[in-house]
Amino acid sequence: MVPQATNHAPEQKTRRERRMEILAERRRIKQIVKKLRPVTFDNNTVTEAGNFQFLARFKELIGLDALIEDHFHLEQKANCVYPASKLVDHLLDCALLGHTRFSHMNALQSDPGYQIVTGIDRFPDESTFRGFLGKLSWSHLIQLVALNRDLLARKARTGEKRWSGSTSTIQSSRYSVNKKAQQTATIRVTTDAPRTKSGLPSSPEAASSSTCK
């Protein structure tokens, strides 16, 4: 007996349920945006990661950490300090900040601004990244491709309005944060960490300077 295909539409949520979801999402976005800090550009020896906070908050808004954990898997020893998903996230931060050479990645170990923005107190050594990338195979590249496709699919499902809405929230908060910084005193977090302006890498195989309050 051949089962017949059914055309039953999924059960629609009530107006109250949809409203509760919208309010919960707004509260989540507000909590994330509250983490933004005032920044100014009045010194050339301070952290380079002050404006990185806007990228960090956007990553949090779209749930990038959870997406990486769902898609990327690498067998590691039980005593590993950094999970594979977290190393992928740190490598992404390095690329976003222009640290595409191993020798430059260590700069984030001693950058207090980056630690404040990301809420971490420990960053991997460049040798950890070398060992991690040396373990990757073709299957891991496929996992990263799947991660990218999932991101694009989620963007397509939620639509431009929702993603651009999150970006607009970050941008408007960025304006108000910087405007407020001009009217309030700031506490400089200085560092002499080296910086680079090199571009992003094409593939794994061949293929701003600011003050934090």
C-alpha positions in Angstrom: 0.0 0.0 0.0 1.5 3.3 -1.1 1.1 6.1 1.5 -0.7 9.1 0.2 1.0 12.5 0.5 -0.9 14.9 2.8 -1.2 18.6 2.2 -1.9 19.5 5.8 -0.5 23.0 6.6 1.5 23.4 9.8 -0.4 24.5 12.8 -0.5 28.3 12.9 0.5 30.1 16.0 -2.0 32.3 17.7 -1.6 36.1 17.7 -0.7 36.0 21.4 2.0 33.4 20.8 3.5 35.4 17.9 3.4 38.6 20.0 5.2 36.9 22.9 7.9 35.6 20.5 8.4 39.2 19.1 8.6 40.7 22.6 11.1 38.0 23.7 13.3 38.7 20.7 13.2 42.4 21.4 14.3 41.9 25.0 17.2 39.6 23.8 18.4 42.3 21.4 18.2 45.0 24.0 20.3 42.9 26.5 22.9 42.4 23.8 23.0 46.0 22.7 23.5 47.1 26.3 26.9 45.5 26.2 28.2 48.2 23.8 30.8 50.5 25.3 31.5 54.2 24.5 34.6 54.5 22.2 36.7 57.5 21.1 39.7 57.9 18.7 42.1 60.2 20.5 45.2 58.0 21.0 47.3 55.9 18.6 48.6 53.5 21.3 45.4 52.0 22.5 43.5 48.8 21.8 42.6 48.0 18.2 39.4 46.2 19.2 37.2 49.0 20.4 35.0 49.1 17.3 35.2 45.3 17.1 32.4 45.3 19.7 29.8 45.9 17.0 30.9 42.8 15.1 31.0 40.8 18.4 27.4 41.9 19.2 26.2 41.1 15.7 27.7 37.6 16.0 25.9 37.2 19.3 22.6 38.4 17.8 22.6 35.8 15.0 23.8 33.0 17.4 27.0 32.3 15.5 28.6 30.4 18.4 25.7 27.9 18.5 25.8 27.5 14.7 29.5 26.7 14.8 29.0 24.1 17.6 26.2 22.5 15.6 28.1 22.2 12.3 31.8 21.8 13.1 33.1 18.7 14.9 36.7 17.7 15.5 37.9 14.9 17.7 40.1 16.3 20.5 41.8 15.0 23.6 39.9 15.2 26.9 42.4 17.8 28.3 42.1 20.3 25.5 41.8 23.8 26.8 40.0 25.2 23.7 37.1 23.4 22.0 37.3 23.2 18.2 34.3 25.4 17.8 35.9 28.1 19.9 39.1 27.9 17.9 37.1 28.5 14.8 35.5 31.5 16.4 38.9 32.9 17.5 40.3 32.4 14.0 37.3 34.4 12.7 38.1 37.2 15.1 41.7 37.2 14.0 40.6 37.6 10.3 38.1 40.3 11.2 40.8 42.3 13.0 43.3 41.7 10.1 45.6 39.2 11.9 46.0 36.7 9.1 49.6 35.7 9.9 50.3 33.4 12.7 52.9 35.7 14.2 50.3 38.5 14.4 47.6 36.4 16.1 49.5 36.5 19.5 48.7 40.2 19.6 45.2 39.4 20.9 46.7 37.6 23.9 47.8 40.9 25.4 45.1 43.2 24.0 42.9 44.2 27.0 40.4 45.9 24.8 39.7 42.7 22.9 39.4 40.8 26.2 36.9 43.3 27.5 34.8 43.3 24.3 34.7 39.4 24.1 34.5 38.8 27.8 37.5 36.3 27.7 40.6 36.3 29.8 42.6 33.8 27.8 43.5 33.6 24.1 45.2 30.7 22.2 48.8 30.9 21.3 49.7 30.9 17.6 51.1 27.4 18.0 47.6 26.2 19.1 46.2 27.5 15.9 48.9 25.8 13.8 48.2 22.5 15.5 44.5 22.9 15.1 44.7 23.7 11.3 47.1 20.9 10.8 44.4 18.4 12.0 41.8 19.6 9.5 40.8 17.4 6.6 38.6 17.7 3.6 35.6 16.6 5.7 36.1 19.6 8.0 36.1 21.9 5.0 32.7 20.4 4.0 31.4 21.1 7.5 32.4 24.8 7.2 30.7 24.9 3.8 27.5 23.5 5.4 27.8 26.1 8.2 28.0 28.9 5.5 24.9 27.4 3.7 23.0 27.3 7.0 23.8 30.9 7.6 22.5 31.9 4.2 19.4 29.7 4.5 18.6 31.4 7.9 19.0 34.8 6.3 16.7 33.8 3.5 14.0 32.4 5.9 14.1 35.4 8.2 14.4 37.9 5.3 16.4 41.0 4.8 14.2 43.0 7.1 15.1 41.1 10.3 18.9 40.8 9.6 19.1 44.4 8.5 17.0 45.4 11.5 19.6 43.9 13.8 22.4 45.7 11.9 20.4 49.0 12.1 20.1 48.5 15.8 23.8 48.0 16.1 24.5 51.0 13.9 22.2 53.4 15.8 23.6 52.2 19.1 27.1 52.8 17.7 26.2 56.4 16.9 24.7 57.1 20.3 27.6 55.3 22.1 30.2 57.4 20.3 28.2 60.6 20.8 27.9 59.9 24.5 31.6 59.2 24.6 32.4 62.7 23.5 30.5 64.0 26.5 31.9 61.7 29.2 35.3 60.9 30.5 37.0 57.7 29.3 39.4 55.3 30.8 42.1 54.4 28.3 43.1 50.7 28.0 46.5 50.9 26.4 48.6 48.3 24.7 51.6 48.1 22.4 50.4 45.0 20.5 51.5 45.0 16.9 48.8 45.6 14.2 48.5 44.6 10.5 46.3 45.7 7.6 46.7 42.6 5.5 43.6 41.2 3.7 41.6 38.1 4.5 42.9 34.7 3.4 41.3 33.1 0.4 41.1 29.6 1.9 42.6 27.2 4.5 44.6 25.3 1.9 45.5 27.3 -1.2 42.9 27.7 -1.6 40.4 50.1 15.2 42.5 51.8 17.0 40.2 53.0 19.8 39.6 53.6 23.6 37.3 51.5 25.7 35.5 53.0 28.6 
